[in-house]
Amino acid sequence: MIKDSHKKCKIIAEVAQAHDGSFGIAKSFIDAVSDTGVDIIKFQTHIAKAETTKKEPWRIKFSEQDKSRYDYWKRMEFNEKQWLELKNYSEKNGLKFMSSPFSLEAVNLLKKIDTYAWKIASGEINNDQILDSISESGKEIYLSTGMSSIDEIDSAVEKIKKRNLPLTIMQCTSMYPTPPDKIGLNNINLFKERYNCNVGLSDHSSSIFTGIAAASLGINALEVHVTFDKNMFGPDTSSSLTISELKTLVEGVRYVENILNNDVDKNKIAAELKPLKKIFSKSIVYKKDLVKNSIITKSKICFKKPGNGVDPSDIKKVIGKKLAKDVKSDDLLLMSDLK
């Protein structure tokens, strides 16, 4: 049973744009992710006209088929019917469905299909329009902090808490991929103490080790990008895990949770292992054949397995005693051997 101090971590598989605008591939990700043991599958809802201009400078040359970032976002769009089908298909496969909105239009679309919860992307943390709109649903918010200062996080958290909404703050560093020295797991406990709410990690390291390390800190949520292959085309491929890596990550996180949720009492475990201790520990034995009335000295005894005789810690109780009978080399010394 999971204790309150270490509740089950919700693991989120972030497809983002790994589908490359293909509705069929998007559904294939749902099929693949459903076999890994994750809890939530997440996409990103981009509506090019509502969120960007053709002058956006971010990653404009990574795609030969898109002349601008605007064109790329346009190609990533799905209509409301398609988003609803993705949501229903996710739930049919045992997954909760989420998608990050990047405009008010996207928020309205996701409201219509009844998304499970909300993820505020790192670039939207100061977007009060989006925050005000999603707050109306009363659903949980996952707040990403990839480019934010503590003051900016303070401000966003205050706004969300005033609305009495369930909140999970996600430590995140907006580097793709994120190197180990920039992951910032130190902020997990900082956020717990500072904000007194659920805390998670949005990871872009492309490594399973990061999430497992974060799980050892008792995080409430873990988000990772996924891809079918790290050689596939896409802006997030270098920051993603493959499906097989994702499955291993889930196993690792659940393993760590099992450790965290089961304290070990050293006295109880020692009692439980007492029969084994007798096999692996040592007893006082005779180093050579001795005759009756011989006086026990350190030179006449030694310590050898098994441990079901007189414990070596009791050596002072036998030194100087006389033998009540003849004994053989390697016989276990018994207190009944002594006068």
C-alpha positions as CSV (number, residue, x, y, z in Angstrom):
1,M,0.0,0.0,0.0
2,I,1.4,3.4,-1.0
3,K,1.9,5.7,2.0
4,D,0.8,9.4,1.9
5,S,4.5,10.5,1.9
6,H,5.2,8.6,-1.3
7,K,2.1,8.5,-3.5
8,K,2.2,6.9,-6.9
9,C,4.0,9.1,-9.4
10,K,1.9,9.9,-12.5
11,I,4.0,9.2,-15.6
12,I,3.2,11.2,-18.6
13,A,4.3,10.3,-22.1
14,E,4.7,13.4,-24.2
15,V,4.1,12.8,-27.9
16,A,4.2,16.5,-28.7
17,Q,4.8,16.7,-32.5
18,A,6.5,13.3,-32.9
19,H,3.5,12.4,-35.0
20,D,4.8,14.9,-37.6
21,G,1.2,15.9,-38.5
22,S,0.0,12.4,-39.3
23,F,-3.2,11.5,-37.5
24,G,-2.5,7.8,-38.1
25,I,1.0,8.0,-36.5
26,A,-0.6,9.9,-33.5
27,K,-2.9,6.9,-33.0
28,S,0.0,4.6,-33.3
29,F,1.7,6.3,-30.5
30,I,-1.3,5.7,-28.3
31,D,-1.2,2.0,-29.2
32,A,2.5,1.8,-28.3
33,V,2.4,3.9,-25.2
34,S,-0.5,1.9,-23.8
35,D,1.8,-1.1,-23.4
36,T,4.4,0.7,-21.3
37,G,2.5,1.2,-18.1
38,V,2.3,5.0,-18.2
39,D,-0.7,6.8,-16.8
40,I,-1.2,9.8,-19.2
41,I,-0.5,10.4,-22.9
42,K,0.0,14.0,-23.8
43,F,0.1,15.9,-27.0
44,Q,0.4,19.6,-27.9
45,T,-2.5,21.6,-29.5
46,H,-1.1,24.1,-31.9
47,I,-3.3,26.4,-34.0
48,A,-0.8,28.4,-36.1
49,K,-2.9,31.4,-36.8
50,A,-3.8,31.9,-33.2
51,E,-0.3,31.5,-31.7
52,T,2.4,32.7,-34.0
53,T,3.5,34.8,-37.0
54,K,5.6,33.9,-40.0
55,K,8.4,35.8,-38.3
56,E,8.9,33.3,-35.5
57,P,12.6,32.6,-35.4
58,W,12.6,29.3,-33.4
59,R,13.9,26.2,-35.3
60,I,13.0,27.6,-38.8
61,K,15.5,25.5,-40.7
62,F,15.1,22.1,-39.2
63,S,12.5,21.0,-41.8
64,E,13.0,21.1,-45.6
65,Q,9.3,20.9,-46.2
66,D,8.3,23.8,-44.1
67,K,9.4,27.3,-45.2
68,S,8.7,28.8,-41.8
69,R,7.9,27.8,-38.2
70,Y,4.3,29.0,-39.0
71,D,4.1,26.5,-41.8
72,Y,5.4,23.7,-39.4
73,W,2.8,24.6,-36.8
74,K,0.1,24.6,-39.5
75,R,1.1,21.1,-40.6
76,M,0.9,19.9,-36.9
77,E,-2.8,20.9,-36.6
78,F,-5.7,18.4,-36.1
79,N,-9.3,19.5,-36.1
80,E,-11.7,19.1,-33.2
81,K,-13.1,15.8,-34.5
82,Q,-9.6,14.4,-34.7
83,W,-8.7,15.6,-31.2
84,L,-11.8,14.0,-29.8
85,E,-11.0,10.8,-31.5
86,L,-7.5,10.8,-30.1
87,K,-8.9,11.5,-26.6
88,N,-11.4,8.7,-26.9
89,Y,-8.9,6.3,-28.3
90,S,-6.5,7.1,-25.5
91,E,-9.1,6.3,-22.9
92,K,-10.1,3.1,-24.7
93,N,-6.5,2.0,-24.3
94,G,-6.4,2.8,-20.6
95,L,-4.7,6.2,-20.8
96,K,-5.7,9.6,-19.6
97,F,-5.5,12.2,-22.3
98,M,-3.9,15.6,-22.0
99,S,-2.7,18.2,-24.5
100,S,-0.9,21.5,-23.9
101,P,-2.7,24.5,-25.3
102,F,-0.7,27.4,-26.9
103,S,-3.6,29.8,-27.5
104,L,-7.1,30.6,-26.3
105,E,-8.5,28.9,-29.3
106,A,-6.6,25.7,-28.3
107,V,-8.0,26.0,-24.8
108,N,-11.5,26.2,-26.1
109,L,-11.0,23.2,-28.3
110,L,-9.6,21.1,-25.4
111,K,-12.5,22.2,-23.2
112,K,-14.9,20.9,-25.7
113,I,-13.3,17.4,-25.8
114,D,-13.0,17.4,-22.0
115,T,-9.2,17.0,-21.5
116,Y,-8.2,15.2,-18.3
117,A,-6.1,18.0,-16.9
118,W,-4.1,21.0,-18.1
119,K,-0.4,21.5,-18.8
120,I,0.9,25.0,-18.9
121,A,4.0,25.0,-21.1
122,S,7.1,26.9,-20.0
123,G,6.5,29.6,-22.5
124,E,3.0,30.2,-21.3
125,I,3.6,30.6,-17.6
126,N,2.9,34.4,-17.7
127,N,-0.1,34.1,-20.1
128,D,-3.0,35.2,-17.8
129,Q,-5.5,34.8,-20.7
130,I,-4.8,31.1,-20.9
131,L,-4.6,30.7,-17.1
132,D,-8.0,32.5,-16.6
133,S,-9.6,30.3,-19.3
134,I,-8.4,26.9,-18.1
135,S,-9.2,27.9,-14.5
136,E,-12.9,27.8,-15.4
137,S,-12.7,24.0,-15.8
138,G,-11.6,23.5,-12.2
139,K,-9.2,20.7,-13.3
140,E,-5.7,20.1,-12.2
141,I,-2.9,22.2,-13.6
142,Y,0.7,21.0,-14.4
143,L,2.9,24.1,-14.4
144,S,6.1,23.8,-16.3
145,T,8.9,26.1,-15.2
146,G,11.6,25.6,-17.9
147,M,12.5,29.3,-18.5
148,S,11.2,30.9,-15.3
149,S,12.8,32.7,-12.4
150,I,11.6,32.0,-8.9
151,D,9.8,35.3,-8.9
152,E,7.9,34.3,-12.0
153,I,7.0,30.9,-10.5
154,D,5.9,32.6,-7.3
155,S,3.5,34.8,-9.3
156,A,2.0,32.0,-11.3
157,V,1.6,29.7,-8.3
158,E,-0.1,32.5,-6.3
159,K,-2.6,33.0,-9.2
160,I,-3.4,29.3,-9.4
161,K,-3.7,28.9,-5.6
162,K,-6.1,31.8,-5.4
163,R,-8.4,29.8,-7.7
164,N,-8.1,26.8,-5.4
165,L,-7.0,24.5,-8.3
166,P,-5.1,21.3,-7.9
167,L,-1.5,22.1,-8.8
168,T,1.7,20.2,-9.7
169,I,4.8,22.3,-10.3
170,M,7.1,20.7,-12.8
171,Q,10.8,21.3,-12.6
172,C,12.0,21.8,-16.1
173,T,15.0,23.2,-18.0
174,S,14.2,24.3,-21.6
175,M,17.3,22.8,-23.2
176,Y,16.9,20.1,-25.9
177,P,18.4,17.7,-24.8
178,T,19.1,18.8,-21.3
179,P,22.6,18.0,-20.1
180,P,22.9,16.4,-16.6
181,D,24.4,19.5,-15.0
182,K,21.3,21.5,-16.0
183,I,18.5,19.1,-15.0
184,G,18.1,20.7,-11.5
185,L,16.8,18.0,-9.3
186,N,17.7,20.3,-6.4
187,N,14.6,22.3,-7.2
188,I,12.3,19.3,-6.4
189,N,12.6,19.8,-2.7
190,L,12.9,23.5,-3.0
191,F,9.5,23.6,-4.7
192,K,8.0,21.2,-2.1
193,E,9.0,23.4,0.7
194,R,8.3,26.7,-0.9
195,Y,4.9,26.0,-2.5
196,N,3.5,23.1,-0.4
197,C,2.0,21.3,-3.3
198,N,2.7,18.4,-5.7
199,V,6.0,18.6,-7.5
200,G,7.2,16.8,-10.7
201,L,9.8,16.8,-13.4
202,S,9.4,17.6,-17.1
203,D,12.4,15.9,-18.5
204,H,14.2,16.5,-21.8
205,S,17.4,14.6,-21.1
206,S,16.7,11.6,-23.3
207,S,17.9,9.3,-20.5
208,I,15.9,7.0,-18.3
209,F,18.4,7.7,-15.4
210,T,17.0,11.2,-14.9
211,G,13.4,10.1,-14.2
212,I,14.6,7.2,-11.9
213,A,16.7,9.6,-9.9
214,A,13.8,12.0,-9.6
215,A,11.5,9.2,-8.4
216,S,13.9,8.6,-5.5
217,L,13.0,12.1,-4.3
218,G,9.3,11.2,-4.2
219,I,8.0,13.3,-7.1
220,N,4.3,13.3,-7.9
221,A,4.6,13.4,-11.7
222,L,7.1,12.7,-14.4
223,E,6.8,13.8,-18.0
224,V,9.1,12.5,-20.8
225,H,9.0,12.9,-24.6
226,V,8.7,9.8,-26.6
227,T,9.7,8.7,-30.1
228,F,9.5,5.5,-32.2
229,D,13.2,5.9,-33.1
230,K,15.9,8.4,-32.2
231,N,16.8,8.7,-35.9
232,M,13.3,9.9,-36.8
233,F,12.7,13.4,-38.1
234,G,11.4,15.8,-35.5
235,P,12.4,18.8,-33.3
236,D,12.1,16.8,-30.1
237,T,13.7,13.5,-31.1
238,S,17.0,14.3,-29.5
239,S,15.2,14.9,-26.2
240,S,13.0,11.8,-26.3
241,L,12.9,8.2,-25.1
242,T,12.1,5.3,-27.3
243,I,9.1,3.1,-26.5
244,S,11.3,0.4,-25.0
245,E,13.2,3.0,-22.9
246,L,9.9,4.4,-21.7
247,K,8.8,0.9,-20.6
248,T,12.1,0.4,-18.7
249,L,11.7,3.9,-17.1
250,V,8.2,3.0,-15.8
251,E,9.6,-0.2,-14.4
252,G,12.4,1.7,-12.7
253,V,10.1,4.3,-11.2
254,R,7.7,1.7,-9.8
255,Y,10.7,-0.2,-8.4
256,V,11.9,2.9,-6.6
257,E,8.4,3.6,-5.3
258,N,8.3,0.2,-3.8
259,I,11.5,0.9,-2.0
260,L,10.3,4.3,-0.7
261,N,7.0,2.8,0.5
262,N,8.5,0.0,2.5
263,D,10.6,1.1,5.5
264,V,12.9,-1.7,6.9
265,D,13.2,-2.1,10.7
266,K,16.7,-3.5,11.3
267,N,15.6,-5.4,14.4
268,K,12.8,-7.1,12.7
269,I,14.8,-8.0,9.6
270,A,17.6,-9.3,11.8
271,A,15.1,-11.6,13.5
272,E,13.7,-12.7,10.2
273,L,17.2,-13.5,8.9
274,K,18.4,-15.3,12.1
275,P,18.4,-18.8,10.4
276,L,20.5,-17.4,7.5
277,K,22.8,-15.7,10.0
278,K,23.7,-19.0,11.5
279,I,24.9,-20.2,8.1
280,F,27.0,-17.2,7.2
281,S,28.4,-16.2,10.6
282,K,31.1,-18.0,12.6
283,S,31.4,-19.8,15.9
284,I,34.2,-20.6,18.3
285,V,35.9,-23.9,17.2
286,Y,38.8,-25.9,18.4
287,K,42.0,-25.3,16.4
288,K,43.4,-28.8,17.3
289,D,42.6,-32.0,19.2
290,L,42.5,-31.4,23.0
291,V,42.2,-33.7,25.9
292,K,40.1,-33.5,29.0
293,N,41.3,-30.8,31.6
294,S,43.1,-28.8,28.9
295,I,42.8,-25.1,29.7
296,I,41.2,-23.0,26.8
297,T,43.6,-20.3,25.5
298,K,43.4,-18.1,22.4
299,S,46.0,-20.3,20.7
300,K,43.7,-23.3,21.0
301,I,40.6,-21.9,19.4
302,C,39.6,-20.0,16.2
303,F,36.5,-18.7,14.5
304,K,34.9,-20.7,11.6
305,K,31.5,-21.3,10.0
306,P,28.7,-22.2,10.7
307,G,27.4,-19.8,13.3
308,N,25.2,-22.1,15.4
309,G,27.8,-22.6,18.2
310,V,29.2,-20.1,20.7
311,D,29.4,-16.6,19.2
312,P,32.9,-15.2,18.9
313,S,31.8,-12.2,20.9
314,D,31.6,-14.5,23.9
315,I,35.3,-15.5,23.8
316,K,36.0,-14.0,27.2
317,K,33.5,-16.5,28.7
318,V,35.5,-19.5,27.6
319,I,39.2,-18.3,27.9
320,G,40.7,-20.0,31.0
321,K,38.0,-22.6,31.4
322,K,38.9,-26.4,31.6
323,L,37.6,-29.0,29.2
324,A,35.2,-31.5,30.7
325,K,36.0,-34.1,27.9
326,D,38.3,-34.8,24.9
327,V,37.5,-32.7,21.8
328,K,38.6,-32.9,18.1
329,S,40.0,-30.2,15.8
330,D,37.2,-28.2,14.1
331,D,34.6,-29.3,16.6
332,L,32.3,-26.5,17.6
333,L,33.0,-25.4,21.1
334,L,29.9,-25.9,23.3
335,M,29.5,-24.4,26.7
336,S,28.7,-28.0,27.9
337,D,32.3,-28.9,26.9
338,L,33.6,-26.8,29.8
339,K,33.8,-27.3,33.5
